[in-house]
Amino acid sequence: MPDMKTIRVLANSRLNPDTLATLKETFDVTVFDRNIRDELSAEVRGGIQGVALFGAVDADAMDSLPDLEIISHFGVGYDGIDTAAALERGIMVTNTPDVLTEEVADTALGLLLNTVRELPRAEAYLRAGQWKAKGSYPLTQATLRGRRAGILGLGRIGMAIARRLEAFGLSVAYHNRRRRDDIGYDYYPSLVELAGAVDTLIIAAPGGAETDKAVNAEVLRALGPDGILVNIGRGTIVDEPALVEALESGTIRAAGLDVFANEPNVPEELLSLPNVVLTPHVASASRATRRAMGQLVVDNLKSWFETRKPLTPVAEMREEYR
């Protein structure tokens, strides 16, 4: 059994303090900010066996770490990790599924409720003294009653969202790369067909080339003038200029967004629109959930160095190492 304190791990400063503290208690940790090659000398990079981070690792970064064995990624989505390059170099990649599923699903429903019932605007109305000065807040034009929900990405998080939607009395349909045989929800083979069949579209899919700008002008037109879009997946999945135009023109009714294409930069047009609820990528951002995610980052590293069997390898690695 190796002494974990002799294993050198590189961790980025974007990890939350709880995770960084646990990493430092467990391994010999070097912290970097954003660019591995630019910030660290070749001497420091030599001997690094593991990387723990929230962010991206490309082939050049991997090549700058000649002894790297594993990248333990903080988060479910890992589109910033060049998994093909990792496979070529024999580097394991893991992520943190399951432990954030329920928190993210809760956030999706919170965004949906806030968007449909305009709760942030109603609170601002009250805080500004308008209730007293002008009377009751105007009746909201939308309601959850009778809505038909479609989910893009029916994985762990998508299924948790679906269970909540059913509890609220909504019907559920979905679009995936392929139909699931273990559920009875209506399946649509294309995203446009799904959008045309529902009035509430919730994105719970991963980012990457396959989903880049998948929610485009055509999909938004299909969703229709009573349509609500909620995104807790990746900002890159939505064509943001097309979304702005759809919201401004009434092509869809409203949107609730937790993620954006170029975070933390949010388009000014979205900030100025009254029919959008915006949150700063907080879907999993409770301390309890982030602690659990961080512990899984650490546990993946420990399991790899102890047994060469990580707990939660990403899909590409499961195929290769099965």
C-alpha positions in Angstrom: 0.0 0.0 0.0 1.7 3.3 -1.1 2.1 6.2 1.3 -0.3 8.7 -0.1 1.7 11.6 1.2 4.5 10.6 -1.2 2.3 10.9 -4.2 2.5 14.3 -6.0 -0.8 15.7 -7.1 -1.5 18.9 -9.0 -4.7 20.8 -8.0 -6.1 24.0 -9.4 -7.1 26.9 -7.2 -10.7 26.8 -8.6 -11.5 23.8 -6.4 -13.4 24.7 -3.3 -11.6 25.2 0.0 -12.9 22.0 1.5 -11.6 19.9 -1.4 -8.3 21.6 -1.5 -7.9 21.0 2.3 -8.7 17.3 2.0 -6.3 16.9 -0.9 -3.5 18.6 1.0 -4.2 16.3 4.0 -3.9 13.3 1.8 -1.3 13.9 -0.9 1.8 16.1 -1.6 -0.1 18.8 -3.4 1.0 21.6 -5.7 -1.6 24.3 -6.5 -1.8 26.1 -9.9 -4.2 28.8 -11.1 -5.0 28.2 -14.8 -2.1 27.2 -17.1 0.0 24.2 -16.0 2.8 24.7 -18.6 3.1 28.5 -18.1 2.9 28.6 -14.3 5.0 25.6 -13.3 8.6 24.8 -14.1 9.6 21.5 -15.8 11.2 20.5 -12.5 7.9 21.0 -10.6 5.9 19.3 -13.3 8.2 16.3 -13.3 7.0 13.6 -10.9 3.3 14.8 -10.9 1.3 11.6 -10.9 -2.3 12.9 -10.5 -4.3 16.0 -11.3 -7.4 17.1 -9.4 -9.2 20.0 -11.0 -12.4 21.7 -12.2 -11.6 22.8 -15.7 -9.8 21.7 -18.8 -6.8 19.6 -19.6 -5.6 19.4 -23.2 -3.0 17.2 -24.9 -0.3 19.8 -24.4 -0.9 20.0 -20.7 -0.8 16.2 -20.5 2.5 16.1 -22.4 4.0 18.7 -19.9 3.4 16.1 -17.1 5.5 13.1 -18.1 4.6 11.0 -15.1 0.8 11.7 -15.1 -1.4 8.7 -14.4 -4.8 10.1 -13.6 -7.0 13.2 -14.0 -9.6 13.4 -11.3 -12.2 15.9 -12.5 -14.5 17.8 -10.1 -17.9 17.7 -11.8 -20.1 15.5 -14.0 -19.4 17.3 -17.3 -15.8 16.7 -18.5 -15.9 18.2 -22.0 -12.8 20.3 -21.2 -10.7 17.1 -20.8 -9.3 15.7 -24.0 -10.2 12.1 -23.3 -8.9 10.9 -26.6 -5.5 12.3 -25.8 -5.7 10.8 -22.3 -6.5 7.3 -23.8 -3.5 7.6 -26.2 -1.2 8.4 -23.3 -2.6 5.8 -20.9 -4.0 8.4 -18.5 -7.1 7.6 -16.5 -9.9 10.2 -16.3 -12.6 10.2 -13.7 -15.5 12.5 -12.8 -18.0 12.9 -10.0 -21.5 11.6 -11.0 -24.4 10.7 -8.6 -23.3 12.9 -5.6 -24.7 16.1 -7.2 -27.7 14.6 -9.0 -30.4 15.5 -6.6 -29.0 19.0 -5.9 -28.9 19.8 -9.6 -32.4 18.4 -10.2 -33.7 20.6 -7.4 -32.2 23.6 -9.0 -33.8 22.7 -12.4 -37.2 22.7 -10.8 -36.4 25.9 -8.9 -35.5 27.6 -12.1 -38.6 26.3 -13.8 -40.9 27.6 -11.0 -39.1 31.0 -10.9 -39.4 31.4 -14.6 -43.0 30.3 -15.0 -44.3 32.2 -12.0 -41.9 35.2 -12.3 -41.0 34.9 -8.6 -37.7 37.0 -8.7 -39.6 39.8 -10.4 -42.4 39.6 -7.9 -39.9 39.8 -5.0 -38.2 42.8 -6.6 -41.6 44.4 -6.9 -42.2 43.9 -3.2 -38.8 45.1 -2.2 -39.1 48.2 -4.3 -42.3 49.2 -2.4 -44.5 48.7 -5.4 -47.0 46.4 -3.7 -47.8 49.2 -1.3 -47.6 51.9 -3.9 -49.3 50.3 -6.9 -51.1 47.3 -5.5 -50.8 43.6 -6.3 -48.2 42.2 -8.6 -49.7 41.5 -12.1 -51.1 38.0 -12.7 -48.5 35.8 -14.3 -49.4 34.7 -17.8 -47.8 31.2 -17.5 -48.5 28.3 -15.1 -47.2 24.8 -14.6 -50.7 23.4 -14.8 -51.2 21.4 -18.0 -47.6 21.8 -19.2 -45.8 19.1 -21.2 -42.1 18.8 -20.4 -39.3 17.6 -22.6 -35.9 16.7 -21.3 -32.7 16.8 -23.5 -30.4 14.3 -21.8 -32.2 11.6 -19.8 -29.2 10.4 -17.8 -28.9 10.4 -14.0 -29.8 14.1 -13.6 -32.4 14.0 -16.3 -34.2 11.1 -14.6 -34.1 12.9 -11.3 -35.7 16.0 -13.0 -38.3 13.7 -14.6 -39.3 12.3 -11.2 -39.8 15.8 -9.9 -41.8 16.9 -12.9 -44.1 13.9 -12.5 -44.7 14.8 -8.9 -45.7 18.3 -10.1 -48.3 16.7 -12.5 -46.4 17.3 -15.7 -46.1 14.8 -18.6 -42.5 13.9 -19.6 -40.9 13.2 -22.9 -37.3 13.1 -23.9 -34.6 13.1 -26.6 -31.3 11.2 -26.2 -28.8 9.9 -28.7 -30.8 6.6 -28.4 -34.0 5.4 -26.9 -33.9 4.0 -23.4 -35.6 0.6 -23.0 -36.0 0.9 -19.2 -38.6 3.7 -19.1 -42.0 4.5 -20.5 -41.6 8.2 -21.3 -42.3 9.2 -24.9 -39.1 9.3 -26.9 -38.5 11.6 -29.9 -35.6 10.8 -32.3 -34.8 14.5 -32.9 -34.6 17.5 -30.7 -36.9 19.5 -33.1 -39.5 16.8 -32.8 -39.3 16.9 -29.0 -39.6 20.7 -28.9 -42.6 20.6 -31.2 -44.4 18.1 -28.9 -43.8 20.0 -25.6 -44.0 23.5 -24.3 -41.3 23.2 -21.6 -37.8 22.1 -22.6 -35.2 21.3 -19.9 -31.6 20.8 -20.9 -29.7 18.2 -18.8 -27.2 17.0 -21.4 -23.4 17.2 -21.4 -21.4 19.7 -23.5 -19.1 18.9 -26.3 -19.1 18.8 -30.1 -22.2 16.6 -30.3 -24.4 19.1 -28.5 -22.8 22.4 -29.5 -25.6 24.9 -30.3 -28.1 22.0 -30.4 -30.8 24.3 -29.2 -30.9 26.6 -32.2 -33.5 28.9 -33.8 -35.3 25.9 -35.4 -35.7 24.2 -32.0 -36.9 27.4 -30.4 -39.5 28.0 -33.1 -40.7 24.5 -32.6 -41.0 25.1 -28.8 -43.5 27.9 -29.6 -44.8 31.1 -28.1 -45.8 29.5 -24.8 -42.4 27.8 -24.6 -40.2 27.8 -21.5 -36.5 26.8 -21.8 -34.5 25.8 -18.7 -30.8 25.0 -19.0 -28.8 23.4 -16.2 -26.6 21.4 -18.6 -23.9 23.4 -20.5 -24.2 26.9 -21.9 -22.7 25.8 -25.2 -25.7 23.7 -25.9 -27.8 26.8 -26.6 -27.2 29.2 -29.5 -27.3 32.3 -27.3 -27.9 34.9 -30.1 -30.8 32.7 -31.4 -32.2 32.5 -27.8 -32.0 36.3 -27.3 -33.9 36.8 -30.6 -36.5 34.2 -29.6 -37.1 35.9 -26.2 -37.2 39.4 -27.7 -39.6 38.5 -30.5 -42.0 36.3 -28.5 -40.9 33.1 -30.4 -40.8 31.6 -26.9 -42.2 32.9 -23.6 -39.3 32.8 -21.2 -36.1 31.0 -20.1 -34.3 30.0 -16.9 -30.6 29.7 -17.3 -27.9 28.5 -14.9 -25.1 28.0 -17.5 -23.7 30.2 -20.3 -21.5 29.7 -23.3 -18.6 31.9 -22.1 -18.8 31.9 -18.3 -18.6 34.1 -16.3 -19.5 36.4 -19.2 -23.3 36.7 -19.7 -24.6 38.4 -22.8 -25.8 41.9 -22.0 -28.9 41.2 -24.0 -29.9 38.4 -21.6 -29.2 40.6 -18.6 -31.6 43.3 -19.9 -34.5 41.0 -20.8 -37.4 40.8 -18.3 -38.5 37.3 -19.3 -35.3 35.5 -18.2 -34.2 34.1 -14.8 -30.5 33.9 -14.5 -28.3 32.2 -11.9 -24.4 32.0 -11.9 -23.9 28.3 -12.4 -25.0 27.3 -8.9 -26.9 24.1 -9.6 -24.6 21.9 -7.5 -23.4 24.8 -5.3 -24.3 23.8 -1.8 -21.5 23.2 0.6 -22.8 19.7 1.4 -22.8 18.7 -2.3 -19.5 20.3 -3.1 -17.9 18.5 -0.2 -19.3 15.2 -1.5 -18.0 15.9 -5.0 -14.6 16.9 -3.6 -14.4 13.7 -1.5 -15.1 11.6 -4.6 -12.2 13.5 -6.4 -10.0 12.4 -3.6 -11.4 8.9 -3.4 -10.8 8.4 -7.1 -7.2 9.3 -6.7 -6.7 7.1 -3.7 -8.4 4.1 -5.3 -6.3 4.5 -8.4 -3.0 4.7 -6.6 -4.0 1.8 -4.2 -5.7 -0.6 -6.6 -5.4 0.9 -10.2 -9.2 0.7 -10.2 -10.9 4.2 -10.0 -14.4 4.5 -8.6 -16.0 6.6 -11.3 -14.1 6.5 -14.6 -15.7 8.5 -17.4 -17.5 6.6 -20.2 -14.6 6.5 -22.6 -12.4 5.0 -19.9 -15.0 2.4 -18.9 -15.1 1.2 -22.5 -11.3 1.0 -22.6 -10.7 -0.5 -19.2 -13.6 -2.9 -18.8 
